[in-house]
Amino acid sequence: MRDIKCIVFGLTILAIFGFFISPADAAPHRAQIAAVVNDEIITTSDIETRILLNTGGRPLARADRQAATTAVLDELINESIQRQEADSLNIAASAAIIAFEAARQRLAR
């Protein structure tokens, strides 16, 4: 009898949570296209990820978030253009150069 009560209780809790969570809330966030640079797509997910990295995950005020979104989109577009230009000129950077530059930029912040 106790097992039946536990099962009924579990099903009741599951039904309550299922009622309060709408399909839109349960659906995963889908990235939308924010920009296209030649044939490279920049998504809203790319922007969100960069903002999280730049802010260390701290929440931003609405006005700050809009400014950050614009600035990050500009950065991603510029990086995409630079990467495409480097590819067209057959310019490649070694892992050591990339690591050095990343460390230098971290120290500059």
N, C-alpha and C positions, 0 to 999 in steps of 0.2 A: 504494500500500500504506500509505503514511504517513497519507493521508486517512482510510482505513478504521480505522486504529488510533486516530486522534483522535476519530472518530465513536463508536467502541466505548467509548473512555475517557469521553467526554461522557455517553453513555447510562448508563454504570455509575455515574458520580457522581450523575446525576439520579435513578437508581433508589435509590441509598443515601439521598439526602436525602428522597426521597418515602417511604421506609420509616420514617424516624425522625420525620417530621412527621405527626402524626395529624390527621384531619379536624377535630377539635375545636380543635387548635392553629391550623390554617389558616383556620378560620372567623372572620369578623370579629366583634368584640365587639358584642353587641346590648344596647342600653339597655333597662332595665326601668323600669316606672312606680314611682317612689318616693312620689309624693303626687299628689292631684288637688285643686286649689283651684277650686271651682265647676266650670267647664268647661275649665280650664287644667291641662295635665299637666306635672309636674316629673319628669324622668327621672334615672336613676342617672348618665347621661352628663352631664347638667347639673351634678350635684353634683361629679363628677370634674373637669369643666372648671373649676369655681369653685375647688376645692381646689388645682388646679395653678396657677391665677392667684394665689391667696392665698399659696401657699408658694414661688412662683417655680420650681416644678418639683422642689424638693428632696423626697427621700423622707421619710416620717413613720414613726415607731414605731407599732406596732399600736394601743396605747392612745390615742396622739395622733391617729391616723387615725380611730378611732371617734368621738372627741370632735369632731374637725373635721367629720366627716360629719354628725353631729347638728347642730352649729352652722350649717353651710352650708345644710342642709335647712331649718332654722328661718328663716335669712335669705331663702332663695328663696321660702318660703311667705309671709313678711311682704311681700316685694317684689311678689309676685303679688297679694296682697290690696290693697296700696296702688295698684298699677297699675289693678286692676279698679275700685276706688273712684274713682280719678281719671277713668277713662273714663266711669263712670256720672254723674259731676258735670260732664262736659265740660271737664275741666281739662287743658290741654296746656302743655308747656314748650317754649320755643324751643331751637334747637341751641346758642345762646350760653349760655343758662342751664344747660343740661346740661353743656357744656364747663367752665363756671365751677365748678359743683358738683363735677365729677369732679376738677378740679385742686385744689380746696379739700380734698377728702377725701384725695388723695394726699399733700398737705402735712401733714395731720393725723396720718398714720401715722408 
